Amino acid sequence: MLNCTECESPVSVPADAVEGEIVACDVCSAELEVACLEPLELILAPELSEDWGE
Ligand SMILES: [Zn+2]
């Protein structure tokens, strides 16, 4: 079990998670990105702008 980088609450990562997958913290709603699988590591996901994709 990993902890949220923002609020230190435990965050469950799906067993089938892949690198780059975004996992939301249930407590503070922070979006955490799976930075590495072995060992499992979470980083705070960069904020995405709604303007992207155009
Ligand atoms: Zn959190």
mmCIF file of the protein (N, C-alpha, C, O) and its ligand, coordinates in Angstrom:
data_MODEL
# 
_entry.id   MODEL 
# 
loop_
_entity.id 
_entity.type 
_entity.pdbx_number_of_molecules 
1 polymer     1 
2 non-polymer 1 
# 
_entity_poly.entity_id                      1 
_entity_poly.type                           'polypeptide(L)' 
_entity_poly.nstd_linkage                   no 
_entity_poly.nstd_monomer                   no 
_entity_poly.pdbx_seq_one_letter_code       MLNCTECESPVSVPADAVEGEIVACDVCSAELEVACLEPLELILAPELSEDWGE 
_entity_poly.pdbx_seq_one_letter_code_can   MLNCTECESPVSVPADAVEGEIVACDVCSAELEVACLEPLELILAPELSEDWGE 
_entity_poly.pdbx_strand_id                 A 
# 
loop_
_entity_poly_seq.entity_id 
_entity_poly_seq.num 
_entity_poly_seq.mon_id 
_entity_poly_seq.hetero 
1 1  MET n 
1 2  LEU n 
1 3  ASN n 
1 4  CYS n 
1 5  THR n 
1 6  GLU n 
1 7  CYS n 
1 8  GLU n 
1 9  SER n 
1 10 PRO n 
1 11 VAL n 
1 12 SER n 
1 13 VAL n 
1 14 PRO n 
1 15 ALA n 
1 16 ASP n 
1 17 ALA n 
1 18 VAL n 
1 19 GLU n 
1 20 GLY n 
1 21 GLU n 
1 22 ILE n 
1 23 VAL n 
1 24 ALA n 
1 25 CYS n 
1 26 ASP n 
1 27 VAL n 
1 28 CYS n 
1 29 SER n 
1 30 ALA n 
1 31 GLU n 
1 32 LEU n 
1 33 GLU n 
1 34 VAL n 
1 35 ALA n 
1 36 CYS n 
1 37 LEU n 
1 38 GLU n 
1 39 PRO n 
1 40 LEU n 
1 41 GLU n 
1 42 LEU n 
1 43 ILE n 
1 44 LEU n 
1 45 ALA n 
1 46 PRO n 
1 47 GLU n 
1 48 LEU n 
1 49 SER n 
1 50 GLU n 
1 51 ASP n 
1 52 TRP n 
1 53 GLY n 
1 54 GLU n 
# 
loop_
_struct_asym.id 
_struct_asym.entity_id 
A 1 
B 2 
# 
loop_
_chem_comp.id 
_chem_comp.type 
_chem_comp.mon_nstd_flag 
ALA 'L-peptide linking' y 
ASN 'L-peptide linking' y 
ASP 'L-peptide linking' y 
CYS 'L-peptide linking' y 
GLU 'L-peptide linking' y 
GLY 'peptide linking'   y 
ILE 'L-peptide linking' y 
LEU 'L-peptide linking' y 
MET 'L-peptide linking' y 
PRO 'L-peptide linking' y 
SER 'L-peptide linking' y 
THR 'L-peptide linking' y 
TRP 'L-peptide linking' y 
VAL 'L-peptide linking' y 
ZN  non-polymer         . 
# 
_pdbx_entity_nonpoly.entity_id   2 
_pdbx_entity_nonpoly.name        ? 
_pdbx_entity_nonpoly.comp_id     ZN 
# 
_pdbx_nonpoly_scheme.asym_id         B 
_pdbx_nonpoly_scheme.entity_id       2 
_pdbx_nonpoly_scheme.mon_id          ZN 
_pdbx_nonpoly_scheme.ndb_seq_num     1 
_pdbx_nonpoly_scheme.pdb_seq_num     101 
_pdbx_nonpoly_scheme.auth_seq_num    101 
_pdbx_nonpoly_scheme.pdb_mon_id      ZN 
_pdbx_nonpoly_scheme.auth_mon_id     ZN 
_pdbx_nonpoly_scheme.pdb_strand_id   A 
_pdbx_nonpoly_scheme.pdb_ins_code    . 
# 
loop_
_atom_site.group_PDB 
_atom_site.id 
_atom_site.type_symbol 
_atom_site.label_atom_id 
_atom_site.label_alt_id 
_atom_site.label_comp_id 
_atom_site.label_asym_id 
_atom_site.label_entity_id 
_atom_site.label_seq_id 
_atom_site.pdbx_PDB_ins_code 
_atom_site.Cartn_x 
_atom_site.Cartn_y 
_atom_site.Cartn_z 
_atom_site.occupancy 
_atom_site.B_iso_or_equiv 
_atom_site.pdbx_formal_charge 
_atom_site.auth_seq_id 
_atom_site.auth_comp_id 
_atom_site.auth_asym_id 
_atom_site.auth_atom_id 
_atom_site.pdbx_PDB_model_num 
ATOM   1   N  N  . MET A 1 1  ? 0.846   -1.204 0.000   1.00 0.00 ? 1   MET A N  1 
ATOM   2   C  CA . MET A 1 1  ? 0.000   0.000  0.000   1.00 0.00 ? 1   MET A CA 1 
ATOM   3   C  C  . MET A 1 1  ? 0.877   1.248  0.000   1.00 0.00 ? 1   MET A C  1 
ATOM   4   O  O  . MET A 1 1  ? 1.807   1.380  0.795   1.00 0.00 ? 1   MET A O  1 
ATOM   5   N  N  . LEU A 1 2  ? 0.556   2.144  -0.902  1.00 0.00 ? 2   LEU A N  1 
ATOM   6   C  CA . LEU A 1 2  ? 1.306   3.393  -0.982  1.00 0.00 ? 2   LEU A CA 1 
ATOM   7   C  C  . LEU A 1 2  ? 0.509   4.522  -0.350  1.00 0.00 ? 2   LEU A C  1 
ATOM   8   O  O  . LEU A 1 2  ? -0.697  4.412  -0.130  1.00 0.00 ? 2   LEU A O  1 
ATOM   9   N  N  . ASN A 1 3  ? 1.202   5.591  -0.069  1.00 0.00 ? 3   ASN A N  1 
ATOM   10  C  CA . ASN A 1 3  ? 0.530   6.736  0.514   1.00 0.00 ? 3   ASN A CA 1 
ATOM   11  C  C  . ASN A 1 3  ? 0.468   7.886  -0.472  1.00 0.00 ? 3   ASN A C  1 
ATOM   12  O  O  . ASN A 1 3  ? 1.362   8.075  -1.297  1.00 0.00 ? 3   ASN A O  1 
ATOM   13  N  N  . CYS A 1 4  ? -0.602  8.642  -0.366  1.00 0.00 ? 4   CYS A N  1 
ATOM   14  C  CA . CYS A 1 4  ? -0.777  9.826  -1.190  1.00 0.00 ? 4   CYS A CA 1 
ATOM   15  C  C  . CYS A 1 4  ? 0.354   10.812 -0.915  1.00 0.00 ? 4   CYS A C  1 
ATOM   16  O  O  . CYS A 1 4  ? 0.732   11.035 0.235   1.00 0.00 ? 4   CYS A O  1 
ATOM   17  N  N  . THR A 1 5  ? 0.885   11.394 -1.976  1.00 0.00 ? 5   THR A N  1 
ATOM   18  C  CA . THR A 1 5  ? 1.995   12.333 -1.791  1.00 0.00 ? 5   THR A CA 1 
ATOM   19  C  C  . THR A 1 5  ? 1.504   13.643 -1.190  1.00 0.00 ? 5   THR A C  1 
ATOM   20  O  O  . THR A 1 5  ? 2.299   14.426 -0.669  1.00 0.00 ? 5   THR A O  1 
ATOM   21  N  N  . GLU A 1 6  ? 0.219   13.881 -1.259  1.00 0.00 ? 6   GLU A N  1 
ATOM   22  C  CA . GLU A 1 6  ? -0.334  15.139 -0.775  1.00 0.00 ? 6   GLU A CA 1 
ATOM   23  C  C  . GLU A 1 6  ? -0.791  15.058 0.673   1.00 0.00 ? 6   GLU A C  1 
ATOM   24  O  O  . GLU A 1 6  ? -0.461  15.928 1.479   1.00 0.00 ? 6   GLU A O  1 
ATOM   25  N  N  . CYS A 1 7  ? -1.554  14.012 1.009   1.00 0.00 ? 7   CYS A N  1 
ATOM   26  C  CA . CYS A 1 7  ? -2.152  13.955 2.346   1.00 0.00 ? 7   CYS A CA 1 
ATOM   27  C  C  . CYS A 1 7  ? -1.702  12.733 3.143   1.00 0.00 ? 7   CYS A C  1 
ATOM   28  O  O  . CYS A 1 7  ? -2.139  12.538 4.277   1.00 0.00 ? 7   CYS A O  1 
ATOM   29  N  N  . GLU A 1 8  ? -0.829  11.906 2.552   1.00 0.00 ? 8   GLU A N  1 
ATOM   30  C  CA . GLU A 1 8  ? -0.261  10.756 3.271   1.00 0.00 ? 8   GLU A CA 1 
ATOM   31  C  C  . GLU A 1 8  ? -1.272  9.656  3.541   1.00 0.00 ? 8   GLU A C  1 
ATOM   32  O  O  . GLU A 1 8  ? -0.968  8.704  4.260   1.00 0.00 ? 8   GLU A O  1 
ATOM   33  N  N  . SER A 1 9  ? -2.475  9.768  2.975   1.00 0.00 ? 9   SER A N  1 
ATOM   34  C  CA . SER A 1 9  ? -3.457  8.709  3.169   1.00 0.00 ? 9   SER A CA 1 
ATOM   35  C  C  . SER A 1 9  ? -3.109  7.518  2.284   1.00 0.00 ? 9   SER A C  1 
ATOM   36  O  O  . SER A 1 9  ? -2.538  7.683  1.207   1.00 0.00 ? 9   SER A O  1 
ATOM   37  N  N  . PRO A 1 10 ? -3.452  6.336  2.739   1.00 0.00 ? 10  PRO A N  1 
ATOM   38  C  CA . PRO A 1 10 ? -3.201  5.154  1.915   1.00 0.00 ? 10  PRO A CA 1 
ATOM   39  C  C  . PRO A 1 10 ? -3.983  5.217  0.613   1.00 0.00 ? 10  PRO A C  1 
ATOM   40  O  O  . PRO A 1 10 ? -5.166  5.557  0.610   1.00 0.00 ? 10  PRO A O  1 
ATOM   41  N  N  . VAL A 1 11 ? -3.327  4.892  -0.486  1.00 0.00 ? 11  VAL A N  1 
ATOM   42  C  CA . VAL A 1 11 ? -3.969  4.892  -1.798  1.00 0.00 ? 11  VAL A CA 1 
ATOM   43  C  C  . VAL A 1 11 ? -3.841  3.499  -2.371  1.00 0.00 ? 11  VAL A C  1 
ATOM   44  O  O  . VAL A 1 11 ? -2.747  2.935  -2.412  1.00 0.00 ? 11  VAL A O  1 
ATOM   45  N  N  . SER A 1 12 ? -4.961  2.938  -2.816  1.00 0.00 ? 12  SER A N  1 
ATOM   46  C  CA . SER A 1 12 ? -4.896  1.614  -3.403  1.00 0.00 ? 12  SER A CA 1 
ATOM   47  C  C  . SER A 1 12 ? -4.658  1.727  -4.900  1.00 0.00 ? 12  SER A C  1 
ATOM   48  O  O  . SER A 1 12 ? -5.366  2.442  -5.609  1.00 0.00 ? 12  SER A O  1 
ATOM   49  N  N  . VAL A 1 13 ? -3.655  1.011  -5.359  1.00 0.00 ? 13  VAL A N  1 
ATOM   50  C  CA . VAL A 1 13 ? -3.339  0.998  -6.786  1.00 0.00 ? 13  VAL A CA 1 
ATOM   51  C  C  . VAL A 1 13 ? -3.834  -0.315 -7.360  1.00 0.00 ? 13  VAL A C  1 
ATOM   52  O  O  . VAL A 1 13 ? -3.540  -1.379 -6.815  1.00 0.00 ? 13  VAL A O  1 
ATOM   53  N  N  . PRO A 1 14 ? -4.589  -0.253 -8.462  1.00 0.00 ? 14  PRO A N  1 
ATOM   54  C  CA . PRO A 1 14 ? -5.092  -1.493 -9.068  1.00 0.00 ? 14  PRO A CA 1 
ATOM   55  C  C  . PRO A 1 14 ? -3.963  -2.465 -9.390  1.00 0.00 ? 14  PRO A C  1 
ATOM   56  O  O  . PRO A 1 14 ? -2.867  -2.050 -9.766  1.00 0.00 ? 14  PRO A O  1 
ATOM   57  N  N  . ALA A 1 15 ? -4.232  -3.745 -9.245  1.00 0.00 ? 15  ALA A N  1 
ATOM   58  C  CA . ALA A 1 15 ? -3.206  -4.757 -9.496  1.00 0.00 ? 15  ALA A CA 1 
ATOM   59  C  C  . ALA A 1 15 ? -2.741  -4.732 -10.940 1.00 0.00 ? 15  ALA A C  1 
ATOM   60  O  O  . ALA A 1 15 ? -1.616  -5.128 -11.247 1.00 0.00 ? 15  ALA A O  1 
ATOM   61  N  N  . ASP A 1 16 ? -3.621  -4.261 -11.833 1.00 0.00 ? 16  ASP A N  1 
ATOM   62  C  CA . ASP A 1 16 ? -3.267  -4.241 -13.244 1.00 0.00 ? 16  ASP A CA 1 
ATOM   63  C  C  . ASP A 1 16 ? -2.823  -2.851 -13.697 1.00 0.00 ? 16  ASP A C  1 
ATOM   64  O  O  . ASP A 1 16 ? -2.823  -2.550 -14.890 1.00 0.00 ? 16  ASP A O  1 
ATOM   65  N  N  . ALA A 1 17 ? -2.450  -2.018 -12.745 1.00 0.00 ? 17  ALA A N  1 
ATOM   66  C  CA . ALA A 1 17 ? -2.010  -0.667 -13.085 1.00 0.00 ? 17  ALA A CA 1 
ATOM   67  C  C  . ALA A 1 17 ? -0.769  -0.721 -13.969 1.00 0.00 ? 17  ALA A C  1 
ATOM   68  O  O  . ALA A 1 17 ? 0.063   -1.620 -13.849 1.00 0.00 ? 17  ALA A O  1 
ATOM   69  N  N  . VAL A 1 18 ? -0.668  0.252  -14.846 1.00 0.00 ? 18  VAL A N  1 
ATOM   70  C  CA . VAL A 1 18 ? 0.501   0.345  -15.713 1.00 0.00 ? 18  VAL A CA 1 
ATOM   71  C  C  . VAL A 1 18 ? 1.199   1.670  -15.455 1.00 0.00 ? 18  VAL A C  1 
ATOM   72  O  O  . VAL A 1 18 ? 0.617   2.587  -14.875 1.00 0.00 ? 18  VAL A O  1 
ATOM   73  N  N  . GLU A 1 19 ? 2.449   1.765  -15.891 1.00 0.00 ? 19  GLU A N  1 
ATOM   74  C  CA . GLU A 1 19 ? 3.172   3.017  -15.742 1.00 0.00 ? 19  GLU A CA 1 
ATOM   75  C  C  . GLU A 1 19 ? 2.436   4.138  -16.457 1.00 0.00 ? 19  GLU A C  1 
ATOM   76  O  O  . GLU A 1 19 ? 2.015   3.993  -17.604 1.00 0.00 ? 19  GLU A O  1 
ATOM   77  N  N  . GLY A 1 20 ? 2.290   5.250  -15.763 1.00 0.00 ? 20  GLY A N  1 
ATOM   78  C  CA . GLY A 1 20 ? 1.587   6.376  -16.352 1.00 0.00 ? 20  GLY A CA 1 
ATOM   79  C  C  . GLY A 1 20 ? 0.125   6.417  -15.997 1.00 0.00 ? 20  GLY A C  1 
ATOM   80  O  O  . GLY A 1 20 ? -0.566  7.390  -16.298 1.00 0.00 ? 20  GLY A O  1 
ATOM   81  N  N  . GLU A 1 21 ? -0.359  5.355  -15.349 1.00 0.00 ? 21  GLU A N  1 
ATOM   82  C  CA . GLU A 1 21 ? -1.759  5.320  -14.952 1.00 0.00 ? 21  GLU A CA 1 
ATOM   83  C  C  . GLU A 1 21 ? -2.032  6.355  -13.863 1.00 0.00 ? 21  GLU A C  1 
ATOM   84  O  O  . GLU A 1 21 ? -1.209  6.568  -12.973 1.00 0.00 ? 21  GLU A O  1 
ATOM   85  N  N  . ILE A 1 22 ? -3.186  6.985  -13.946 1.00 0.00 ? 22  ILE A N  1 
ATOM   86  C  CA . ILE A 1 22 ? -3.556  7.984  -12.956 1.00 0.00 ? 22  ILE A CA 1 
ATOM   87  C  C  . ILE A 1 22 ? -4.489  7.356  -11.922 1.00 0.00 ? 22  ILE A C  1 
ATOM   88  O  O  . ILE A 1 22 ? -5.512  6.762  -12.262 1.00 0.00 ? 22  ILE A O  1 
ATOM   89  N  N  . VAL A 1 23 ? -4.114  7.502  -10.671 1.00 0.00 ? 23  VAL A N  1 
ATOM   90  C  CA . VAL A 1 23 ? -4.924  6.989  -9.572  1.00 0.00 ? 23  VAL A CA 1 
ATOM   91  C  C  . VAL A 1 23 ? -5.338  8.174  -8.714  1.00 0.00 ? 23  VAL A C  1 
ATOM   92  O  O  . VAL A 1 23 ? -4.497  8.977  -8.309  1.00 0.00 ? 23  VAL A O  1 
ATOM   93  N  N  . ALA A 1 24 ? -6.622  8.284  -8.441  1.00 0.00 ? 24  ALA A N  1 
ATOM   94  C  CA . ALA A 1 24 ? -7.100  9.410  -7.637  1.00 0.00 ? 24  ALA A CA 1 
ATOM   95  C  C  . ALA A 1 24 ? -7.126  9.033  -6.167  1.00 0.00 ? 24  ALA A C  1 
ATOM   96  O  O  . ALA A 1 24 ? -7.529  7.931  -5.794  1.00 0.00 ? 24  ALA A O  1 
ATOM   97  N  N  . CYS A 1 25 ? -6.687  9.975  -5.341  1.00 0.00 ? 25  CYS A N  1 
ATOM   98  C  CA . CYS A 1 25 ? -6.747  9.774  -3.897  1.00 0.00 ? 25  CYS A CA 1 
ATOM   99  C  C  . CYS A 1 25 ? -8.192  9.982  -3.443  1.00 0.00 ? 25  CYS A C  1 
ATOM   100 O  O  . CYS A 1 25 ? -8.828  10.976 -3.794  1.00 0.00 ? 25  CYS A O  1 
ATOM   101 N  N  . ASP A 1 26 ? -8.699  9.030  -2.657  1.00 0.00 ? 26  ASP A N  1 
ATOM   102 C  CA . ASP A 1 26 ? -10.088 9.133  -2.198  1.00 0.00 ? 26  ASP A CA 1 
ATOM   103 C  C  . ASP A 1 26 ? -10.266 10.257 -1.183  1.00 0.00 ? 26  ASP A C  1 
ATOM   104 O  O  . ASP A 1 26 ? -11.358 10.805 -1.034  1.00 0.00 ? 26  ASP A O  1 
ATOM   105 N  N  . VAL A 1 27 ? -9.197  10.588 -0.497  1.00 0.00 ? 27  VAL A N  1 
ATOM   106 C  CA . VAL A 1 27 ? -9.302  11.537 0.613   1.00 0.00 ? 27  VAL A CA 1 
ATOM   107 C  C  . VAL A 1 27 ? -9.215  12.984 0.140   1.00 0.00 ? 27  VAL A C  1 
ATOM   108 O  O  . VAL A 1 27 ? -10.065 13.802 0.491   1.00 0.00 ? 27  VAL A O  1 
ATOM   109 N  N  . CYS A 1 28 ? -8.184  13.309 -0.663  1.00 0.00 ? 28  CYS A N  1 
ATOM   110 C  CA . CYS A 1 28 ? -7.981  14.708 -1.045  1.00 0.00 ? 28  CYS A CA 1 
ATOM   111 C  C  . CYS A 1 28 ? -8.203  14.924 -2.533  1.00 0.00 ? 28  CYS A C  1 
ATOM   112 O  O  . CYS A 1 28 ? -8.048  16.041 -3.025  1.00 0.00 ? 28  CYS A O  1 
ATOM   113 N  N  . SER A 1 29 ? -8.565  13.858 -3.261  1.00 0.00 ? 29  SER A N  1 
ATOM   114 C  CA . SER A 1 29 ? -8.848  13.944 -4.693  1.00 0.00 ? 29  SER A CA 1 
ATOM   115 C  C  . SER A 1 29 ? -7.630  14.294 -5.550  1.00 0.00 ? 29  SER A C  1 
ATOM   116 O  O  . SER A 1 29 ? -7.765  14.624 -6.728  1.00 0.00 ? 29  SER A O  1 
ATOM   117 N  N  . ALA A 1 30 ? -6.456  14.219 -4.953  1.00 0.00 ? 30  ALA A N  1 
ATOM   118 C  CA . ALA A 1 30 ? -5.248  14.448 -5.740  1.00 0.00 ? 30  ALA A CA 1 
ATOM   119 C  C  . ALA A 1 30 ? -5.114  13.356 -6.791  1.00 0.00 ? 30  ALA A C  1 
ATOM   120 O  O  . ALA A 1 30 ? -5.462  12.201 -6.546  1.00 0.00 ? 30  ALA A O  1 
ATOM   121 N  N  . GLU A 1 31 ? -4.608  13.726 -7.962  1.00 0.00 ? 31  GLU A N  1 
ATOM   122 C  CA . GLU A 1 31 ? -4.374  12.735 -8.997  1.00 0.00 ? 31  GLU A CA 1 
ATOM   123 C  C  . GLU A 1 31 ? -2.922  12.313 -8.953  1.00 0.00 ? 31  GLU A C  1 
ATOM   124 O  O  . GLU A 1 31 ? -2.010  13.128 -9.094  1.00 0.00 ? 31  GLU A O  1 
ATOM   125 N  N  . LEU A 1 32 ? -2.730  11.029 -8.755  1.00 0.00 ? 32  LEU A N  1 
ATOM   126 C  CA . LEU A 1 32 ? -1.383  10.487 -8.620  1.00 0.00 ? 32  LEU A CA 1 
ATOM   127 C  C  . LEU A 1 32 ? -1.077  9.611  -9.815  1.00 0.00 ? 32  LEU A C  1 
ATOM   128 O  O  . LEU A 1 32 ? -1.906  8.810  -10.248 1.00 0.00 ? 32  LEU A O  1 
ATOM   129 N  N  . GLU A 1 33 ? 0.126   9.772  -10.341 1.00 0.00 ? 33  GLU A N  1 
ATOM   130 C  CA . GLU A 1 33 ? 0.538   8.987  -11.491 1.00 0.00 ? 33  GLU A CA 1 
ATOM   131 C  C  . GLU A 1 33 ? 1.482   7.884  -11.047 1.00 0.00 ? 33  GLU A C  1 
ATOM   132 O  O  . GLU A 1 33 ? 2.371   8.099  -10.223 1.00 0.00 ? 33  GLU A O  1 
ATOM   133 N  N  . VAL A 1 34 ? 1.272   6.697  -11.608 1.00 0.00 ? 34  VAL A N  1 
ATOM   134 C  CA . VAL A 1 34 ? 2.186   5.591  -11.340 1.00 0.00 ? 34  VAL A CA 1 
ATOM   135 C  C  . VAL A 1 34 ? 3.469   5.875  -12.114 1.00 0.00 ? 34  VAL A C  1 
ATOM   136 O  O  . VAL A 1 34 ? 3.522   5.741  -13.336 1.00 0.00 ? 34  VAL A O  1 
ATOM   137 N  N  . ALA A 1 35 ? 4.497   6.269  -11.375 1.00 0.00 ? 35  ALA A N  1 
ATOM   138 C  CA . ALA A 1 35 ? 5.753   6.652  -12.012 1.00 0.00 ? 35  ALA A CA 1 
ATOM   139 C  C  . ALA A 1 35 ? 6.599   5.431  -12.330 1.00 0.00 ? 35  ALA A C  1 
ATOM   140 O  O  . ALA A 1 35 ? 7.376   5.428  -13.285 1.00 0.00 ? 35  ALA A O  1 
ATOM   141 N  N  . CYS A 1 36 ? 6.441   4.405  -11.526 1.00 0.00 ? 36  CYS A N  1 
ATOM   142 C  CA . CYS A 1 36 ? 7.276   3.224  -11.671 1.00 0.00 ? 36  CYS A CA 1 
ATOM   143 C  C  . CYS A 1 36 ? 6.533   2.039  -11.081 1.00 0.00 ? 36  CYS A C  1 
ATOM   144 O  O  . CYS A 1 36 ? 5.826   2.185  -10.084 1.00 0.00 ? 36  CYS A O  1 
ATOM   145 N  N  . LEU A 1 37 ? 6.684   0.871  -11.682 1.00 0.00 ? 37  LEU A N  1 
ATOM   146 C  CA . LEU A 1 37 ? 5.989   -0.317 -11.184 1.00 0.00 ? 37  LEU A CA 1 
ATOM   147 C  C  . LEU A 1 37 ? 6.864   -1.163 -10.263 1.00 0.00 ? 37  LEU A C  1 
ATOM   148 O  O  . LEU A 1 37 ? 6.362   -1.763 -9.313  1.00 0.00 ? 37  LEU A O  1 
ATOM   149 N  N  . GLU A 1 38 ? 8.149   -1.213 -10.532 1.00 0.00 ? 38  GLU A N  1 
ATOM   150 C  CA . GLU A 1 38 ? 9.065   -2.034 -9.730  1.00 0.00 ? 38  GLU A CA 1 
ATOM   151 C  C  . GLU A 1 38 ? 10.257  -1.215 -9.312  1.00 0.00 ? 38  GLU A C  1 
ATOM   152 O  O  . GLU A 1 38 ? 11.204  -1.088 -10.089 1.00 0.00 ? 38  GLU A O  1 
ATOM   153 N  N  . PRO A 1 39 ? 10.258  -0.657 -8.129  1.00 0.00 ? 39  PRO A N  1 
ATOM   154 C  CA . PRO A 1 39 ? 9.182   -0.739 -7.129  1.00 0.00 ? 39  PRO A CA 1 
ATOM   155 C  C  . PRO A 1 39 ? 8.070   0.242  -7.460  1.00 0.00 ? 39  PRO A C  1 
ATOM   156 O  O  . PRO A 1 39 ? 8.274   1.218  -8.181  1.00 0.00 ? 39  PRO A O  1 
ATOM   157 N  N  . LEU A 1 40 ? 6.903   -0.035 -6.926  1.00 0.00 ? 40  LEU A N  1 
ATOM   158 C  CA . LEU A 1 40 ? 5.757   0.820  -7.166  1.00 0.00 ? 40  LEU A CA 1 
ATOM   159 C  C  . LEU A 1 40 ? 5.990   2.203  -6.557  1.00 0.00 ? 40  LEU A C  1 
ATOM   160 O  O  . LEU A 1 40 ? 6.332   2.338  -5.382  1.00 0.00 ? 40  LEU A O  1 
ATOM   161 N  N  . GLU A 1 41 ? 5.796   3.205  -7.380  1.00 0.00 ? 41  GLU A N  1 
ATOM   162 C  CA . GLU A 1 41 ? 6.041   4.561  -6.914  1.00 0.00 ? 41  GLU A CA 1 
ATOM   163 C  C  . GLU A 1 41 ? 4.988   5.492  -7.494  1.00 0.00 ? 41  GLU A C  1 
ATOM   164 O  O  . GLU A 1 41 ? 4.651   5.412  -8.675  1.00 0.00 ? 41  GLU A O  1 
ATOM   165 N  N  . LEU A 1 42 ? 4.477   6.371  -6.650  1.00 0.00 ? 42  LEU A N  1 
ATOM   166 C  CA . LEU A 1 42 ? 3.474   7.333  -7.098  1.00 0.00 ? 42  LEU A CA 1 
ATOM   167 C  C  . LEU A 1 42 ? 4.052   8.735  -7.070  1.00 0.00 ? 42  LEU A C  1 
ATOM   168 O  O  . LEU A 1 42 ? 4.782   9.086  -6.143  1.00 0.00 ? 42  LEU A O  1 
ATOM   169 N  N  . ILE A 1 43 ? 3.738   9.535  -8.068  1.00 0.00 ? 43  ILE A N  1 
ATOM   170 C  CA . ILE A 1 43 ? 4.088   10.946 -8.067  1.00 0.00 ? 43  ILE A CA 1 
ATOM   171 C  C  . ILE A 1 43 ? 2.813   11.748 -8.293  1.00 0.00 ? 43  ILE A C  1 
ATOM   172 O  O  . ILE A 1 43 ? 1.826   11.232 -8.818  1.00 0.00 ? 43  ILE A O  1 
ATOM   173 N  N  . LEU A 1 44 ? 2.845   12.975 -7.905  1.00 0.00 ? 44  LEU A N  1 
ATOM   174 C  CA . LEU A 1 44 ? 1.689   13.834 -8.144  1.00 0.00 ? 44  LEU A CA 1 
ATOM   175 C  C  . LEU A 1 44 ? 1.587   14.090 -9.649  1.00 0.00 ? 44  LEU A C  1 
ATOM   176 O  O  . LEU A 1 44 ? 2.534   14.569 -10.272 1.00 0.00 ? 44  LEU A O  1 
ATOM   177 N  N  . ALA A 1 45 ? 0.444   13.771 -10.214 1.00 0.00 ? 45  ALA A N  1 
ATOM   178 C  CA . ALA A 1 45 ? 0.279   13.931 -11.656 1.00 0.00 ? 45  ALA A CA 1 
ATOM   179 C  C  . ALA A 1 45 ? 0.251   15.411 -12.019 1.00 0.00 ? 45  ALA A C  1 
ATOM   180 O  O  . ALA A 1 45 ? -0.332  16.224 -11.302 1.00 0.00 ? 45  ALA A O  1 
ATOM   181 N  N  . PRO A 1 46 ? 0.881   15.751 -13.131 1.00 0.00 ? 46  PRO A N  1 
ATOM   182 C  CA . PRO A 1 46 ? 0.829   17.142 -13.571 1.00 0.00 ? 46  PRO A CA 1 
ATOM   183 C  C  . PRO A 1 46 ? -0.599  17.555 -13.871 1.00 0.00 ? 46  PRO A C  1 
ATOM   184 O  O  . PRO A 1 46 ? -1.370  16.776 -14.430 1.00 0.00 ? 46  PRO A O  1 
ATOM   185 N  N  . GLU A 1 47 ? -0.949  18.757 -13.508 1.00 0.00 ? 47  GLU A N  1 
ATOM   186 C  CA . GLU A 1 47 ? -2.292  19.235 -13.788 1.00 0.00 ? 47  GLU A CA 1 
ATOM   187 C  C  . GLU A 1 47 ? -2.484  19.405 -15.280 1.00 0.00 ? 47  GLU A C  1 
ATOM   188 O  O  . GLU A 1 47 ? -1.683  20.048 -15.958 1.00 0.00 ? 47  GLU A O  1 
ATOM   189 N  N  . LEU A 1 48 ? -3.540  18.827 -15.772 1.00 0.00 ? 48  LEU A N  1 
ATOM   190 C  CA . LEU A 1 48 ? -3.810  18.920 -17.194 1.00 0.00 ? 48  LEU A CA 1 
ATOM   191 C  C  . LEU A 1 48 ? -4.787  20.062 -17.457 1.00 0.00 ? 48  LEU A C  1 
ATOM   192 O  O  . LEU A 1 48 ? -5.784  20.234 -16.757 1.00 0.00 ? 48  LEU A O  1 
ATOM   193 N  N  . SER A 1 49 ? -4.468  20.820 -18.473 1.00 0.00 ? 49  SER A N  1 
ATOM   194 C  CA . SER A 1 49 ? -5.357  21.928 -18.839 1.00 0.00 ? 49  SER A CA 1 
ATOM   195 C  C  . SER A 1 49 ? -6.442  21.441 -19.766 1.00 0.00 ? 49  SER A C  1 
ATOM   196 O  O  . SER A 1 49 ? -6.211  20.563 -20.598 1.00 0.00 ? 49  SER A O  1 
ATOM   197 N  N  . GLU A 1 50 ? -7.607  21.998 -19.630 1.00 0.00 ? 50  GLU A N  1 
ATOM   198 C  CA . GLU A 1 50 ? -8.718  21.635 -20.512 1.00 0.00 ? 50  GLU A CA 1 
ATOM   199 C  C  . GLU A 1 50 ? -8.450  22.067 -21.946 1.00 0.00 ? 50  GLU A C  1 
ATOM   200 O  O  . GLU A 1 50 ? -9.109  21.609 -22.881 1.00 0.00 ? 50  GLU A O  1 
ATOM   201 N  N  . ASP A 1 51 ? -7.483  22.945 -22.104 1.00 0.00 ? 51  ASP A N  1 
ATOM   202 C  CA . ASP A 1 51 ? -7.191  23.466 -23.444 1.00 0.00 ? 51  ASP A CA 1 
ATOM   203 C  C  . ASP A 1 51 ? -6.419  22.476 -24.298 1.00 0.00 ? 51  ASP A C  1 
ATOM   204 O  O  . ASP A 1 51 ? -6.330  22.615 -25.517 1.00 0.00 ? 51  ASP A O  1 
ATOM   205 N  N  . TRP A 1 52 ? -5.852  21.452 -23.616 1.00 0.00 ? 52  TRP A N  1 
ATOM   206 C  CA . TRP A 1 52 ? -5.047  20.492 -24.358 1.00 0.00 ? 52  TRP A CA 1 
ATOM   207 C  C  . TRP A 1 52 ? -5.907  19.694 -25.327 1.00 0.00 ? 52  TRP A C  1 
ATOM   208 O  O  . TRP A 1 52 ? -7.108  19.526 -25.119 1.00 0.00 ? 52  TRP A O  1 
ATOM   209 N  N  . GLY A 1 53 ? -5.278  19.210 -26.381 1.00 0.00 ? 53  GLY A N  1 
ATOM   210 C  CA . GLY A 1 53 ? -5.961  18.329 -27.304 1.00 0.00 ? 53  GLY A CA 1 
ATOM   211 C  C  . GLY A 1 53 ? -6.482  19.009 -28.540 1.00 0.00 ? 53  GLY A C  1 
ATOM   212 O  O  . GLY A 1 53 ? -7.040  18.363 -29.427 1.00 0.00 ? 53  GLY A O  1 
ATOM   213 N  N  . GLU A 1 54 ? -6.305  20.305 -28.602 1.00 0.00 ? 54  GLU A N  1 
ATOM   214 C  CA . GLU A 1 54 ? -6.763  21.023 -29.786 1.00 0.00 ? 54  GLU A CA 1 
ATOM   215 C  C  . GLU A 1 54 ? -5.723  20.981 -30.886 1.00 0.00 ? 54  GLU A C  1 
ATOM   216 O  O  . GLU A 1 54 ? -5.940  21.538 -31.963 1.00 0.00 ? 54  GLU A O  1 
HETATM 217 ZN ZN . ZN  B 2 .  ? -4.543  12.447 -0.770  1.00 0.00 2 101 ZN  A ZN 1 
# 
